[in-house]
Amino acid sequence: MIDFRYHLVSIVAVFLALAIGIVLGSTELQGHTIDALNAASNQLRGELNAAQAQRDAYSNQANSSETFLQTSEPRLLGGLLTGDKLVIVTEPGAQSSVVQGVTKAATIAGATVTGQVALQPKFYDVSGATQSSLSSINNSIASPDGILLDSPANPQTGYQQQAAQLIAAAIMDKSDTQPGLLPTPTAQALLSSYAQAGYLTVSGTVTDRATLAVIVTPQSAPSDGANDPANQVLLAIAQEFATATAVTVVAGNTTGSAQAGSAMSVLRSSSVSSSVSSVDNADTTLGQITVVQAIAAQLAGAKPNSYGISGASAVSPSSVPSPTPSVTVSPTVSSSPHPKTTRKGTSPVKKK
């Protein structure tokens, strides 16, 4: 029979074993084990300090580059878009710093930003109720004004595509000599119809008819990845604006564009990429400069391209019209005159 004395002896034995373990651990095992642990700790501390120093160096380098670009922005962009009008179209979740940065860069380049059309989450809803509502608004606008609505490229987003066609018709001109279809009062009524139904909001004077458009994508990738309706609606919007404008550029941010299934990655893998340029780092000064340079390059005859750092073809356009075109006279006569490209595809100026 197990009595109290047995329990007492067991408890004493446990504590005695623990005491012996502590003594052995602090004496016999202390030397080599503690030395090894201290050495490993010191090595890890050194590696951490080195990584922190490298991080700080990269951060300082990035800050210096950003400061340099901000200082150089007027020299890089001044005069590239003089006299042009540009409108900004934002998707739900678009980063405000991208909108502000692109607006600043375009203004430095000499363009007038007519305003912003902010598409709302409801515009991206593909449920039956929303589709029916969009169809009703689209037809009520298109029929009286004799506008033939485009055939949907994707049945799932067909009504969004036709709405984008009409919105573009209200705020865009193909060129200064090729005005849009809708007079200003009709354009304002059209935008009001979509706004009252909760599909968009408008700021500025977007019916002043810009010829250039920048579409700003969300800050993060949609939850359902590449096949999310939001991505498919973006393709429809980009295609319609590319058709209605002189140049359309799609701008994203560094973090969102790098994510799998992001709007930028879906756009670049689609056929729409041949109609619009894209910039995936427009949350940086470099990307904002690139947005304007991409527009200027296309106005001068270059083809749409993808720019940035996340699966882009180039960091920025390789050939951009000079912000301050000038003629340099060579002191000697050359048998091979070198043409100088001027803005917007005008005739080259040759050195003499």
Sequence and secondary structure as in RCSB ss.txt:
>XXXX:A:sequence
MIDFRYHLVSIVAVFLALAIGIVLGSTELQGHTIDALNAASNQLRGELNAAQAQRDAYSNQANSSETFLQTSEPR
LLGGLLTGDKLVIVTEPGAQSSVVQGVTKAATIAGATVTGQVALQPKFYDVSGATQSSLSSINNSIASPDGILLD
SPANPQTGYQQQAAQLIAAAIMDKSDTQPGLLPTPTAQALLSSYAQAGYLTVSGTVTDRATLAVIVTPQSAPSDG
ANDPANQVLLAIAQEFATATAVTVVAGNTTGSAQAGSAMSVLRSSSVSSSVSSVDNADTTLGQITVVQAIAAQLA
GAKPNSYGISGASAVSPSSVPSPTPSVTVSPTVSSSPHPKTTRKGTSPVKKK
>XXXX:A:secstr
   HHHHHHHHHHHHHHHHHHHHHHHTTTHHHHHHHHHHHHHHHHHHHHHHHHHHHHHHHHHHHHHHHHHHHHHH
HHTTTTTT EEEEEE TTB HHHHHHHHHHHHHTT EEEEEEEE GGGG  SHHHHHHHHHHHHHHHHHHT    
  SSGGGHHHHHHHHHHHHHHB SBTTB  SS HHHHHHHHHHHHHTTSEEEEE GGG BSEEEEE BSS  TTG
GG HHHHHHHHHHHHHHHHSSEEEEE  HHHHHSTT HHHHHHTSGGGGTSEEES TTSHHHHHHHHHHHHHHHT
T    EESSSS SBSS S    SS      SS  SS  EE  GGG   EE  
